[in-house]
Amino acid sequence: MGNKDPVLTMLADSGFSAVRLPRERLPVLTLAERSGSSLRRLGALGELFNTGAEPIPEVEADIATPQLAGKQTRSLELSLGLSLLKGVLAALGGGTAGIEAKYSKAVALTFEFHDVRMDQISIIALDKFLATAEVNPHAQNTKRLLDADELYVLATVLKSNNLKVSAKDEGNVDVGVKVDEIKQLVGAKVGVKASSAGESALTFSGDPRLVFAFQAVQLRYEDGHYKALRQLDAGELAVAGSGDKQGLPSTKRVSYFAAGSPFAALRDEDGDDDDHDDASNGGAA
């Protein structure tokens, strides 16, 4: 039913890491701490640094990225697919109770993000800012994380408010879902429409745009002084979620390093970490 990391596979060629549970509030310039094989959000970059001669990088927002729109995941096993779908619906302000019953005849779901927009900063501008900025002297613990090279900055995020979901049965045949019933279930805040007559694919849309992928760079410091931005070593890692022994990440976590890129994975707010699962699964998906 597809490989172990279908969402990552969809984005890997473009150099992005996947946000397993898309959410609204994951802005560029987010500062995150590395914890094992994942990242934990700490706050905004500007909360840690006092601006020097160079300003904090400006964010280019809502850049259209047609080359990334319509990319389809490999099939996700139904329970994982429904968890992703429910997370998106909830983030858009829709209802989720009873969604499992509407897809009871399916065994797998695939997803496509449309009308994709990108927020980004200039890495050169970030480099210049860090070269002249001073670490806030009151952030003692965060300074220790800097010196340990454990801090990362989100430099680019992809976001969308238009998600196409397709359902398949065991024979890889389209499974029809009644649009009117889905509309009643999710409520008025989420738009629902069939892609075309007789298709199993439904498109869900609404506000706000949800972040579903990102890129991050590592900060290199020594004795509180900025040295460089560094790329991660080439490699592709996946950390399994709690209770998941087949290499499939928890639906409440992001769990990837993109291969050969300066990008890191993001951990959800639950604060849970499963480095032991990484070892038990051989470290790579």
C-alpha positions, 0 to 999 in steps of 0.5 A, a space after each residue: 500500500 505504498 512505501 513507508 513515507 508517502 507524504 515525504 516521497 511526494 515532497 522529497 524531489 522538491 527538497 521539502 520536509 513534510 508536516 504530518 499534521 498541517 497547521 496554521 501557525 507555523 511561520 517562517 522565522 520560527 526558532 526550533 530546538 533539535 531533540 533527538 531526530 526531531 525539532 521542538 518549537 521554541 518561539 520566534 527568532 526575534 525573541 532570542 536576538 537583539 537586532 544589530 546593524 542588519 535587520 531581521 530578514 523580511 518574509 516574502 509571503 504568498 508566493 505562488 508555486 504551481 510546480 508543487 500544486 497537485 502533487 499526489 501522495 502514495 496511498 496511505 493506509 486508511 487509519 493514517 489517511 483519516 487521521 491526516 484528513 481529520 486534522 486538516 478538517 479540524 484546522 479549517 474549522 470543520 467537524 470530524 465526528 463520523 468521518 470514518 463511517 463515510 469512508 468505511 468501504 475504502 482501505 487507502 486514501 491519497 492526498 493532493 494539495 492545490 493552490 500552493 503558496 510559499 513563504 520564505 526568507 533570504 538565507 543571505 539576509 539571515 546570515 547577515 542578520 545573525 552576524 551582527 545580532 546579539 543573543 539576549 543575555 536573559 535567554 541563558 538556556 537558549 544560549 547553551 542550545 546555540 553553543 551546542 548547535 541544537 537550534 534551527 530556523 524555519 526558512 521556507 514553508 509551503 501552505 494550502 487551503 485546498 486539499 483533494 482526497 481520493 479513496 480506493 478499495 482493496 482492488 485499487 478501485 475508486 470508492 464513491 463518497 456522498 458529497 451531501 453527507 460529507 458537507 453535513 458532517 464537516 459544516 459550513 466552514 469547509 467547502 466540499 465538492 466532487 472533482 467530477 461526476 462519479 469520481 471518488 475524489 473530493 476537494 476540501 477547501 476553506 480558511 486559513 491556509 495550512 502549512 504542510 511542508 517546510 525547510 529549516 537551517 541549522 545555526 552554528 555558534 561558538 561561545 555565543 558568537 555566530 559562525 555559520 549556517 550549516 547543511 545537514 549531512 545527506 541522509 533520509 531518516 524517519 522517526 516512528 511514532 509511539 506504538 508504530 513499529 512499521 516506520 510510519 510516523 505518528 499522525 501527531 508528529 512530523 518526523 523527517 529529514 529530507 535527503 541531501 538538504 539543509 532541512 530538518 524535521 519538526 516535532 509536534 507540540 506534544 513534546 513526546 520523542 521516540 529516539 528509541 523507535 528510530 533505532 529499533 526501525 533501523 533509522 531510515 524509512 
